[in-house]
Structure formats: structure tokens, C-alpha cells
Amino acid sequence: MKEIMEPTFEIVYLLCGLFLSVYILLKSRKRISYIIFGVMGLTLVLGDAAHLVPRMLDAWNVPVTDIYAFLGIGKAVTSITMTIFYVFLYWFYKLQYNKRNIIYIDIAVYVLAIARIVLCLLPQNEWTVKDSPYFWGLYRNIPFIILGLLMVTLSYRWTKQYDDIYFKYSWIAIALSFIFYILTVTVTKFIPQFGMFMIPKTICYIWLLIMGFRSVRKKE
């Protein structure tokens, strides 16, 4: 069952994410905010593909030399692109809601994103081994989770301030995605079934892309 259900979900997710992102880019009409949103979606999909493709191969029992290294490198790539995803989302919000003189927030976002990426690149993560260090999985997520809390707060405040009907629930999608992500990262090592929380996390990302899809359609 695993060799059917898991790859099917992952393929559907990647195709949906790709379609929504390309559609937003094509309908952007050179509006920078929507171009950024579309690139954001492509960054998410391509980054996740780096991790999901080896997972599919593993589920299908395709013989791959050192599958754990393949999976680990893909996980590292995904960790970095997820961070870049939220930087793009921040840029989108800034342009969409004309937020300019917020240097202190800019600094916070960039410092947290850079800290997360640097932590992901450190050799102590041991991405390519089967059982990578558990606590390094926690360390590298500290700035990422703080970034997530900041994005939830900004999403809630700005969409409410501008009464944006298309993105008014974006803060919920972001908050849920982080909750599911945290549960996966912290508990899966001890209770493997918690890895299933990556499914609703992924659905939250698609939900966010659908918000952009609906918004760009109405503003054509």
C-alpha cells in the first residue's frame, strides 16, 4: 500500500503546486508581487521535489546507490528552499500591502532566514547518514520556527488591516503548516507514525497557493 498511496499523493502535490505556480506567473501581467508569488511557489515545488523524488524511489524499491545519502541531501535542499519560500512570501506581502518603512522587520526576517540556512549547511547535521543527529534537527529549526511565528503575525495583521478577502486565512495556513512540521520533526524519531503529519503540512502549502491563484484571477 505504501508504494502506491505515498507516491501518488506526492506526485499529485507536486503537479498541483507546479500548475498553480505557473498559472500565477502567466497571469501576473508583469505585476511584481504576483511574479514573486509564482516564483515562491516554484521554489517550494522544486525544493520539495528534491526530497520527494528519492522518497518515491525508496517506496518503489528502486535500487539506488546509498539511498540514505540521496534522501538526506534532498531533505537539506528542502530545508533551505522552505526558508526561501517564506522570504518570498514576506516580499509578496510587502508589495501587496505597500509596506516600505519597516526596516526592523526586514532585518528580523533576513537574519532569521540566514541563520536557518547557515545552520542547515553545517556539517554537524550529517544529512547523508541514515540516523542524523536528532538535536541538530532541533537546532536548525529554532530560527525557522521564530520566522514562522513572525510570518503568522504579519499575515494576520496585514490581511486584516487591508481587508484582503483572498489571503485573510493565510495566517491559519502558515500556523497549521508549522504545527504539523514541528510535530513531524520532534516526534517522528520516537513515533514513526507522526511522519504522516507531513501530509496536512503539504496541504496547507497548496491552500496558500490556491489563495494566490484566486487572487490573481480576480485581479486580471
NUTORTI-15298 format. One line per field, with one value per residue: residue number from 1; residue in one letter; x, y, z of N, C-alpha, C in turn. Coordinates in Angstrom, 3 decimals, decimal comma. Atoms other than C-alpha are relative to their C-alpha. Layout:
! residues N
i c(NUM;...) $
aa c(a;...) $
n.xx c(X;...) $
n.yy c(Y;...) $
n.zz c(Z;...) $
ca.xx c(X;...) $
ca.yy c(Y;...) $
ca.zz c(Z;...) $
c.xx c(X;...) $
c.yy c(Y;...) $
c.zz c(Z;...) $
! end
This chain:
! residues 220
i c(1;2;3;4;5;6;7;8;9;10;11;12;13;14;15;16;17;18;19;20;21;22;23;24;25;26;27;28;29;30;31;32;33;34;35;36;37;38;39;40;41;42;43;44;45;46;47;48;49;50;51;52;53;54;55;56;57;58;59;60;61;62;63;64;65;66;67;68;69;70;71;72;73;74;75;76;77;78;79;80;81;82;83;84;85;86;87;88;89;90;91;92;93;94;95;96;97;98;99;100;101;102;103;104;105;106;107;108;109;110;111;112;113;114;115;116;117;118;119;120;121;122;123;124;125;126;127;128;129;130;131;132;133;134;135;136;137;138;139;140;141;142;143;144;145;146;147;148;149;150;151;152;153;154;155;156;157;158;159;160;161;162;163;164;165;166;167;168;169;170;171;172;173;174;175;176;177;178;179;180;181;182;183;184;185;186;187;188;189;190;191;192;193;194;195;196;197;198;199;200;201;202;203;204;205;206;207;208;209;210;211;212;213;214;215;216;217;218;219;220) $
aa c(m;k;e;i;m;e;p;t;f;e;i;v;y;l;l;c;g;l;f;l;s;v;y;i;l;l;k;s;r;k;r;i;s;y;i;i;f;g;v;m;g;l;t;l;v;l;g;d;a;a;h;l;v;p;r;m;l;d;a;w;n;v;p;v;t;d;i;y;a;f;l;g;i;g;k;a;v;t;s;i;t;m;t;i;f;y;v;f;l;y;w;f;y;k;l;q;y;n;k;r;n;i;i;y;i;d;i;a;v;y;v;l;a;i;a;r;i;v;l;c;l;l;p;q;n;e;w;t;v;k;d;s;p;y;f;w;g;l;y;r;n;i;p;f;i;i;l;g;l;l;m;v;t;l;s;y;r;w;t;k;q;y;d;d;i;y;f;k;y;s;w;i;a;i;a;l;s;f;i;f;y;i;l;t;v;t;v;t;k;f;i;p;q;f;g;m;f;m;i;p;k;t;i;c;y;i;w;l;l;i;m;g;f;r;s;v;r;k;k;e) $
n.xx c(0,826;-0,882;-0,600;1,020;0,633;-0,929;-0,444;1,139;0,232;-1,129;0,069;1,134;-0,420;-0,972;0,671;0,903;-0,831;-0,595;1,066;0,417;-1,101;-0,150;1,199;-0,146;-1,019;0,538;1,056;-0,504;0,000;-1,190;0,123;-1,133;0,428;0,445;-1,174;-0,681;0,822;-0,166;-1,357;0,063;0,601;-0,940;-1,079;0,528;0,208;-1,285;-0,720;0,622;-0,273;-1,330;0,168;1,079;-0,386;-0,647;0,987;0,768;-0,870;-0,121;1,292;0,128;-1,134;-0,918;-1,371;-0,767;-1,203;0,044;1,276;0,081;-0,684;0,902;1,097;-0,513;-0,308;1,299;0,565;-0,756;0,455;1,354;-0,087;-0,446;1,000;1,130;-0,360;0,082;1,441;0,587;-0,554;0,798;1,339;-0,153;-0,102;1,338;0,826;-0,479;0,439;1,463;0,589;-0,779;-0,725;-1,337;-0,900;0,057;-1,371;-0,232;0,583;-0,894;-1,201;0,384;0,262;-1,235;-0,907;0,534;-0,145;-1,418;-0,396;0,547;-0,731;-1,358;0,098;0,265;-1,200;-1,081;-0,233;0,509;1,324;-0,202;1,187;-0,101;0,012;1,358;0,511;-0,678;0,157;1,344;-0,008;-0,283;1,284;0,699;-0,750;0,154;1,391;0,336;0,276;1,086;1,262;0,176;0,416;1,383;0,845;0,023;0,833;1,390;0,416;0,118;1,109;1,260;0,165;0,078;1,200;1,138;-0,084;0,406;1,232;-0,291;0,861;-0,652;-1,078;0,345;-0,262;-1,376;-0,692;0,392;-0,738;-1,400;-0,071;0,215;-1,137;-1,090;0,383;-0,193;-1,438;-0,644;0,353;-0,760;-1,428;-0,327;0,567;-0,084;-1,118;0,450;1,257;-0,065;1,294;0,141;-0,452;1,183;0,399;-0,501;1,089;0,755;-0,911;-0,063;1,308;0,014;-0,736;0,866;1,046;-0,585;-0,135;1,352;0,353;-0,626;0,690;1,290;-0,256;-0,478;1,116;0,967;-0,620;-0,475) $
n.yy c(-1,215;-1,156;-0,290;-0,600;-1,171;-1,105;-0,654;-0,630;-1,290;-0,893;-0,408;-0,920;-1,252;-0,696;-0,464;-1,095;-1,152;-0,496;-0,636;-1,248;-0,963;-0,436;-0,782;-1,319;-0,719;-0,343;-0,998;-1,107;-1,232;-0,755;-0,554;0,571;0,777;1,321;0,709;0,528;1,091;1,156;0,521;0,617;1,326;0,857;0,304;1,032;1,263;0,562;0,401;1,214;1,100;0,531;0,965;0,950;0,958;1,169;0,726;0,831;1,100;0,905;0,682;0,947;0,931;-0,171;0,092;-1,245;0,057;-0,852;-0,711;-0,889;-1,233;-0,634;-0,548;-1,040;-1,196;-0,555;-0,626;-1,235;-0,947;-0,408;-0,863;-1,328;-0,619;-0,383;-1,288;-0,992;-0,115;-0,986;-1,308;-0,433;-0,345;-1,297;-1,002;-0,129;-0,799;-1,378;-0,651;0,058;-0,930;-1,249;-0,169;-0,420;-0,395;0,982;0,528;0,930;1,298;0,511;0,544;1,223;1,065;0,402;0,616;1,331;0,847;0,309;0,882;1,332;0,585;0,306;1,183;1,159;0,316;0,471;1,452;0,733;0,553;1,358;0,282;1,173;1,266;0,483;-0,590;-1,271;-0,429;-0,494;-1,350;-0,969;-0,220;-1,008;-1,266;-0,733;-0,435;-1,083;-1,251;0,225;-0,080;-1,413;-0,618;0,400;-0,791;-1,361;-0,010;0,155;-1,285;-0,971;0,412;-0,324;-1,445;-0,730;0,376;-0,592;-1,451;-0,351;0,744;0,823;1,185;1,162;0,492;-0,201;1,229;0,441;0,191;1,322;0,979;-0,036;0,513;1,452;0,661;0,054;0,948;1,347;0,165;0,187;1,350;0,963;-0,105;0,313;1,246;1,134;0,887;0,886;0,611;-0,180;-0,362;-1,455;-0,455;-0,248;-1,402;-0,729;-0,090;-1,245;-1,139;-0,207;-0,520;-1,419;-0,733;-0,073;-0,949;-1,338;-0,257;-0,200;-1,393;-0,812;0,341;-0,706;-1,431;-0,473;0,143;-1,089;-1,296;-0,033) $
n.zz c(0,000;-0,078;1,301;0,855;-0,596;-0,257;1,239;0,678;-0,654;0,263;1,400;0,113;-0,647;0,835;1,216;-0,383;-0,330;1,245;0,781;-0,638;0,078;1,395;0,327;-0,619;0,777;1,312;-0,171;-0,823;0,806;-0,395;-1,348;-0,717;-1,163;0,426;0,525;-1,185;-0,547;0,871;-0,214;-1,327;0,158;0,715;-0,940;-0,892;0,721;0,429;-1,206;-0,542;0,926;-0,316;-1,094;0,272;1,051;-0,609;-0,817;0,929;0,433;-1,144;-0,157;1,110;-0,108;1,122;-0,512;0,093;-0,819;-1,194;-0,004;-1,163;0,380;0,950;-0,790;-0,879;0,796;0,382;-1,200;-0,211;1,018;-0,383;-1,182;0,442;0,870;-0,843;-0,598;1,077;0,257;-0,898;0,348;1,146;-0,484;-0,663;1,069;0,599;-0,908;-0,013;1,227;0,072;-0,968;0,055;-1,257;0,403;-1,082;-1,093;0,045;-1,108;0,363;1,046;-0,640;-0,721;0,979;0,668;-0,977;-0,315;1,192;0,178;-1,104;0,302;1,132;-0,470;-0,862;0,867;0,781;-0,866;0,140;-1,167;0,318;0,527;0,815;0,877;-0,733;-0,247;-1,235;-0,245;-1,387;-0,325;-0,560;1,047;0,657;-0,793;0,030;1,260;0,140;-0,926;0,731;0,956;-0,730;-0,336;1,262;0,208;-0,911;0,533;1,200;-0,430;-0,552;1,086;0,866;-0,690;-0,150;1,263;0,763;-0,704;0,174;1,363;0,282;1,176;-0,100;0,590;-0,866;-1,413;-0,758;0,237;-1,283;-0,504;0,808;-0,426;-1,375;0,021;0,647;-0,972;-1,059;0,537;0,230;-1,305;-0,472;0,799;-0,305;-1,397;-0,526;0,928;-0,364;-1,069;0,447;1,454;0,584;0,030;1,303;0,820;-0,111;1,159;0,988;-0,187;0,196;1,439;0,416;-0,382;1,025;1,179;-0,370;0,149;1,434;0,531;-0,321;1,031;1,251;-0,002;-0,013;1,305;0,942;-0,215;0,279;1,395) $
ca.xx c(0,000;2,851;4,331;1,025;-0,517;2,543;3,995;0,527;-0,027;3,440;3,011;-0,418;1,025;3,963;1,758;-0,820;1,873;3,527;0,232;-0,790;2,642;2,924;-0,657;0,042;3,188;1,359;-1,497;0,736;0,707;4,140;2,857;5,934;4,021;2,427;5,650;7,261;4,339;4,662;8,431;7,756;5,516;8,065;10,776;8,588;7,739;11,264;12,754;10,243;10,838;14,476;13,251;10,107;11,653;14,086;11,205;9,221;12,161;12,551;8,816;9,024;12,158;14,131;17,781;19,683;23,255;23,230;19,549;20,019;22,523;20,095;17,253;19,410;20,653;17,087;15,992;18,747;17,688;14,059;15,021;16,747;14,070;11,342;13,183;13,496;9,776;8,911;11,268;9,454;6,120;7,340;8,312;4,888;3,146;5,351;4,465;0,821;0,185;2,698;4,796;8,009;9,483;9,698;13,459;13,381;11,088;13,280;16,303;14,481;13,323;16,727;18,698;16,407;16,469;20,255;20,717;18,473;20,302;23,742;22,661;21,370;24,734;26,855;28,480;27,209;23,807;25,222;22,495;23,843;23,737;20,729;20,320;21,346;21,772;18,365;19,330;20,800;17,391;16,067;18,846;18,448;14,701;14,850;15,280;12,856;10,107;10,695;10,444;7,195;5,742;6,700;5,039;1,854;1,695;2,334;-0,155;-2,867;-2,253;-1,753;-4,544;-6,935;-5,730;-6,336;-9,423;-7,901;-10,597;-8,256;-5,478;-7,411;-6,882;-3,235;-2,105;-4,054;-2,445;1,021;0,351;-1,000;1,876;4,352;2,420;2,397;6,053;7,103;5,230;6,974;10,455;10,264;8,271;8,750;12,093;10,284;6,864;7,284;3,546;3,939;5,667;2,141;1,743;3,760;0,595;-1,570;1,506;1,745;-1,983;-1,543;1,045;-1,339;-4,057;-1,770;-1,021;-4,759;-5,214;-2,741;-4,454;-7,855;-6,398;-4,596;-7,712;-9,937;-7,400;-6,833) $
ca.yy c(0,000;2,399;2,035;3,285;5,781;7,800;8,332;9,101;11,834;13,260;13,304;14,974;17,563;18,399;18,660;20,832;23,094;23,372;24,168;26,831;28,480;28,585;29,852;32,708;33,626;33,574;35,714;38,124;40,689;41,840;42,730;42,205;40,964;38,098;37,288;36,882;34,739;32,485;32,152;31,411;28,514;27,145;27,364;25,313;22,675;22,257;22,165;19,597;17,529;17,163;15,306;13,633;12,057;9,910;9,072;7,794;5,742;4,286;3,466;1,723;-0,176;1,225;0,238;3,446;3,591;4,977;5,925;7,493;9,993;10,762;11,265;13,343;15,713;16,131;16,912;19,515;21,158;21,205;22,752;25,623;26,184;26,199;29,093;30,956;30,303;32,388;35,185;35,358;35,363;38,275;40,190;39,464;40,871;43,976;44,760;43,731;45,947;48,693;48,201;50,146;51,692;48,544;48,106;46,411;43,687;43,351;42,796;40,214;38,229;38,231;37,435;34,514;33,186;33,445;31,829;28,942;28,396;28,575;26,036;23,739;23,915;22,981;19,510;18,596;17,934;14,783;14,837;11,859;9,264;7,136;8,401;12,048;13,785;14,408;17,560;19,207;18,717;20,856;23,472;24,320;24,722;27,306;30,353;28,796;28,482;32,072;33,144;31,202;32,967;36,304;35,413;34,272;37,581;39,690;37,680;38,137;41,860;42,941;40,918;42,165;45,754;45,739;43,508;41,115;38,514;36,273;35,999;36,529;32,882;32,772;33,124;29,956;28,033;29,163;28,423;24,936;24,115;24,952;22,996;19,901;20,453;20,741;17,561;15,734;16,986;16,455;13,240;11,096;9,721;8,184;7,533;6,981;7,394;11,111;11,378;11,375;14,960;15,975;15,334;18,043;20,322;19,888;20,542;23,844;24,905;24,069;26,008;29,047;28,715;28,452;31,787;33,328;31,569;33,029;36,468;36,755;35,519;38,186;40,919;40,126) $
ca.zz c(0,000;0,834;-2,641;-4,101;-1,670;-0,691;-4,198;-5,582;-3,014;-3,617;-7,402;-7,116;-4,717;-6,986;-10,077;-8,288;-6,896;-10,311;-12,051;-9,526;-9,563;-13,362;-13,682;-11,261;-13,202;-16,524;-15,182;-13,283;-16,120;-15,005;-11,534;-9,376;-6,331;-8,269;-10,091;-6,671;-5,514;-8,548;-8,100;-4,428;-5,431;-7,895;-5,225;-2,901;-5,510;-6,881;-3,391;-2,188;-5,321;-4,262;-1,193;-2,543;-5,644;-3,612;-1,238;-4,225;-5,442;-1,965;-1,757;-5,143;-4,041;-6,957;-6,452;-5,735;-4,516;-0,964;-0,829;2,618;1,234;-1,601;0,879;3,201;0,510;-0,699;2,849;3,154;-0,101;1,046;4,380;2,587;-0,054;2,618;4,241;0,939;0,379;3,425;2,409;-0,934;0,898;3,006;-0,153;-1,619;1,446;1,447;-2,168;-1,901;1,111;0,254;3,389;2,978;6,093;8,190;8,314;11,716;10,337;7,233;9,440;11,568;8,525;6,830;9,988;10,844;7,256;7,000;10,426;9,397;6,084;7,732;10,363;7,607;5,820;8,841;8,601;12,078;10,511;8,875;6,260;4,321;7,121;7,999;11,561;11,516;14,892;16,458;18,345;15,257;13,709;16,548;16,488;12,821;13,251;16,045;13,744;11,262;13,860;15,024;11,379;11,149;14,203;12,673;9,364;11,131;12,988;9,882;7,811;10,410;10,953;7,347;5,737;8,420;8,077;4,309;4,487;1,947;1,359;-0,612;1,967;5,193;6,169;5,130;8,751;9,602;6,730;7,834;11,517;10,795;8,455;11,221;13,847;11,638;10,757;14,405;15,299;12,475;13,326;17,092;17,436;14,320;15,541;18,527;16,956;13,188;12,563;13,261;9,895;8,448;9,645;6,602;4,567;6,203;6,216;2,471;2,059;3,916;1,334;-1,505;0,320;0,403;-3,322;-4,031;-2,249;-4,673;-7,580;-6,617;-6,003;-9,340;-11,207;-9,665;-10,359;-14,034) $
c.xx c(0,868;0,554;-0,997;-0,481;0,961;0,491;-1,125;-0,279;1,103;-0,012;-1,127;0,365;0,941;-0,646;-0,938;0,791;0,616;-1,033;-0,378;1,074;0,164;-1,187;0,126;1,036;-0,556;-1,051;0,458;-0,060;1,086;-0,149;1,017;-0,438;-0,414;1,114;0,764;-0,781;0,153;1,366;0,077;-0,560;0,928;1,168;-0,427;-0,060;1,331;0,825;-0,561;0,252;1,349;-0,065;-1,009;0,361;0,759;-0,929;-0,849;0,823;0,157;-1,275;-0,198;1,125;0,913;1,431;0,787;1,206;-0,087;-1,249;-0,098;0,717;-0,874;-1,148;0,469;0,307;-1,296;-0,664;0,691;-0,452;-1,388;0,018;0,386;-1,067;-1,269;0,242;-0,122;-1,455;-0,609;0,583;-0,757;-1,402;0,026;0,091;-1,361;-0,884;0,417;-0,501;-1,522;-0,645;0,812;0,671;1,454;0,926;-0,129;1,359;0,251;-0,585;0,839;1,209;-0,314;-0,190;1,300;0,973;-0,457;0,187;1,453;0,488;-0,471;0,814;1,417;-0,011;-0,238;1,252;1,148;0,161;-0,531;-1,386;0,084;-1,212;0,048;0,029;-1,439;-0,619;0,784;-0,299;-1,355;0,039;0,381;-1,244;-0,838;0,686;-0,302;-1,429;-0,383;-0,240;-1,150;-1,358;-0,281;-0,450;-1,464;-0,955;-0,124;-0,913;-1,474;-0,538;-0,214;-1,183;-1,338;-0,237;-0,227;-1,236;-1,258;-0,035;-0,517;-1,242;0,134;-0,768;0,680;1,057;-0,333;0,229;1,439;0,750;-0,333;0,765;1,457;0,153;-0,154;1,184;1,168;-0,310;0,245;1,488;0,733;-0,281;0,806;1,466;0,324;-0,408;0,233;1,117;-0,428;-1,294;-0,096;-1,312;-0,201;0,541;-1,153;-0,470;0,572;-1,078;-0,841;0,873;0,064;-1,302;-0,116;0,749;-0,839;-1,133;0,495;0,160;-1,359;-0,486;0,587;-0,652;-1,320;0,191;0,397;-1,094;-0,969;0,587;0,576;-0,516) $
c.yy c(1,276;0,375;0,623;1,342;1,188;0,654;0,700;1,371;0,989;0,512;1,017;1,359;0,799;0,561;1,165;1,268;0,627;0,743;1,354;1,075;0,551;0,862;1,422;0,831;0,469;1,101;1,233;1,351;0,968;0,722;-0,713;-0,882;-1,412;-0,800;-0,632;-1,178;-1,262;-0,644;-0,693;-1,425;-0,970;-0,404;-1,115;-1,354;-0,644;-0,461;-1,270;-1,204;-0,641;-1,035;-1,092;-1,025;-1,192;-0,786;-0,919;-1,203;-1,037;-0,800;-1,060;-1,040;0,035;-0,049;1,284;-0,129;1,025;0,878;0,989;1,326;0,817;0,687;1,182;1,294;0,680;0,716;1,323;1,086;0,538;0,951;1,426;0,687;0,374;1,362;1,114;0,261;1,094;1,393;0,574;0,433;1,356;1,120;0,237;0,880;1,475;0,769;0,092;1,057;1,290;0,312;0,321;0,234;-0,927;-0,718;-1,026;-1,381;-0,642;-0,692;-1,318;-1,171;-0,505;-0,681;-1,418;-0,956;-0,401;-0,957;-1,426;-0,683;-0,388;-1,250;-1,265;-0,449;-0,543;-1,519;-0,824;-0,599;-1,449;-0,463;-1,356;-1,339;-0,376;0,656;1,272;0,476;0,664;1,461;1,060;0,272;1,034;1,355;0,796;0,505;1,134;1,321;-0,136;0,137;1,447;0,780;-0,316;0,791;1,439;0,089;-0,171;1,337;1,038;-0,326;0,391;1,504;0,691;-0,370;0,561;1,506;0,427;-0,767;-0,826;-1,315;-1,262;-0,609;0,094;-1,245;-0,493;-0,252;-1,361;-1,087;-0,070;-0,611;-1,513;-0,726;-0,120;-0,965;-1,433;-0,298;-0,279;-1,388;-1,056;-0,025;-0,524;-1,395;-1,220;-0,989;-1,036;-0,722;0,219;0,435;1,511;0,593;0,319;1,450;0,851;0,147;1,250;1,248;0,367;0,600;1,482;0,852;0,150;0,994;1,436;0,362;0,229;1,417;0,944;-0,185;0,766;1,502;0,522;-0,120;1,179;1,359;0,075;1,258) $
c.zz c(0,000;-1,363;-0,973;0,566;0,150;-1,287;-0,746;0,583;-0,353;-1,440;-0,204;0,600;-0,893;-1,266;0,301;0,300;-1,236;-0,836;0,580;-0,145;-1,412;-0,410;0,543;-0,759;-1,340;0,083;0,781;-0,706;0,467;1,340;0,894;1,161;-0,394;-0,674;1,153;0,586;-0,848;0,154;1,364;-0,086;-0,707;0,895;0,950;-0,698;-0,382;1,201;0,595;-0,899;0,297;1,114;-0,348;-1,068;0,593;0,919;-0,874;-0,441;1,102;0,190;-1,076;-0,012;-1,224;0,544;-0,262;0,924;1,123;0,024;1,150;-0,265;-0,951;0,734;0,850;-0,731;-0,441;1,157;0,289;-0,977;0,362;1,185;-0,389;-0,843;0,767;0,641;-1,025;-0,369;0,867;-0,193;-1,203;0,438;0,699;-1,040;-0,655;0,858;-0,021;-1,231;-0,064;0,892;0,153;1,341;-0,330;1,189;1,211;0,073;1,097;-0,280;-1,097;0,626;0,695;-0,958;-0,605;0,965;0,331;-1,178;-0,208;1,078;-0,262;-1,110;0,411;0,868;-0,831;-0,752;0,846;-0,091;1,169;-0,238;-0,478;-0,823;-0,691;0,739;0,340;1,225;0,313;1,418;0,271;0,443;-1,030;-0,829;0,733;-0,109;-1,263;-0,202;0,930;-0,739;-0,987;0,675;0,420;-1,235;-0,284;0,875;-0,487;-1,217;0,331;0,496;-1,093;-0,908;0,623;0,014;-1,331;-0,811;0,653;-0,214;-1,366;-0,456;-1,281;0,101;-0,520;0,917;1,490;0,855;-0,170;1,307;0,600;-0,744;0,442;1,385;0,029;-0,625;0,968;1,139;-0,459;-0,211;1,313;0,555;-0,739;0,416;1,398;0,446;-0,888;0,353;1,033;-0,348;-1,512;-0,649;-0,094;-1,300;-0,932;0,076;-1,132;-1,075;0,225;-0,127;-1,480;-0,528;0,346;-1,019;-1,269;0,240;-0,194;-1,477;-0,652;0,299;-1,045;-1,357;-0,113;-0,092;-1,387;-1,050;0,112;-0,363;-1,410;-0,697) $
! end
